[in-house]
Amino acid sequence: MRKISLLLIGILWLSISFAQPKGEDIEENYYAQKVAYLTTEMGLTAEESAAFWPLYNEHEEKQNSLKNEMKTFRRKINHNEDDLNEEESLKALTFFQDHMTNMNHLQIEYQNKYLEVISAHKVLLMLKAEKDFRRKLLRELGGRRQHRNQRQ
């Protein structure tokens, strides 16, 4: 009887671990949820979606590239932050300022591009929906973490 119980637990554990998304599946799932959420919240028509999503994806790629540059730079700086002299510190601050400026210019550039394919109202709805989606996702992750901690 004990062997059967252990076998059933093992099968259950394997089915749960294979059912959870891994690596790229997580990203694809996140992206699909985000697309569905934004499309619904913005009330995009099929024509608007066809014009909007390629722009949005392009914007996300450029934004992620800038974010990755910042992460790389911060990692490099964090390892020797205490050892930076005044000149190196000034260069780091200038990099941060330039990066923030580039991020702001990118936001403005793409908001203007979005206005070519959707209304200003829908651009504002997009900005709100992005924030709401992130909050919703963080709440879900917090709930999962809390649930996991309660089981232990």
C-alpha positions, 0 to 999 in steps of 0.5 A: 500500500505504501509503495502505491501511495509513493508511486501516486505521489511521484506521478502527481509531482511529475504531472505538476512539474511538467504542467508548469511553463518553463523558460520560453513558455513563461515568456510566451504565456506572459506575452499572450496574457498581456496582448489579450489584456491590453487589447480588451482594455483598449477596446482595439478593433481588428484593424487597429490591432493589426497596425498597433501590435507591430509598433508596440512590439518594436517599442518593447524591443527597443525599450528592453535593449535600453533596459539591458544596457542599464542592467549591464552597466549597473552590474559593472558599477555595483562591483566596484562602486566604492572604488570609483574616483570622481571622474569615473563617478561623473561618467557613471552619472552621465551614463544614467542621465543619458539613459533616462533621456533616451528612455524618455525620448523613446516613450515620446517617439512611440506615443506619437507613432501610436497616435498615427494608428489609434486615438489619443484616448486609446493611447492613454488607456494603453498606458493605464492598462500596462500599469494595471497589468503589471500590478495584477501580475505582481499580485498574482505572483505574491498570492502564489508565493504566499500560498507556497509559504503556507503549504510549507 
